Amino acid sequence: MRKIHNLKTKERIRKKLRNSPTPHEIILWSRLRRSQLGYKFRRQQSIGEYIVDFYCSSKQLVVEVEGWQHKENIKYDKKRNNYLKNLGIKTLRFWNNEINNNLENVVFKIEEYLK
């Protein structure tokens, strides 16, 4: 079987993204890291040609933090969602303002999926 996670070709990009997270990624990561929700999450994980914000392999769950740029990348996001879905991976998406204004609800939605 072909390796699709954390490909060497994406290593430099993943490292750059991990070293320069958005403020919203930092906030959400503070709640996901160190298995605080009972499951391990990884930051900036590559899956095939795509890099996702947060990934829980044991639950096949991707958590994405969406900013204004995603409104302009609808086709790309749809293609990526279909790719992940075909691998059996569920994607939860949260807008920056959700993280700013209602972090507890964001964490609750993630916990609900993890159950």
Secondary structure, 3 states (H helix, E strand, C coil): CCCCECCHHHHHHHHHHHHCCCHHHHHHHHHHHHHCCCCCCEEEEEECCEEEEEEEHHHCEEEEEECHHHHCCHHHHHHHHHHHHHCCCEEEEEEHHHHHHCHHHHHHHHHHHHC
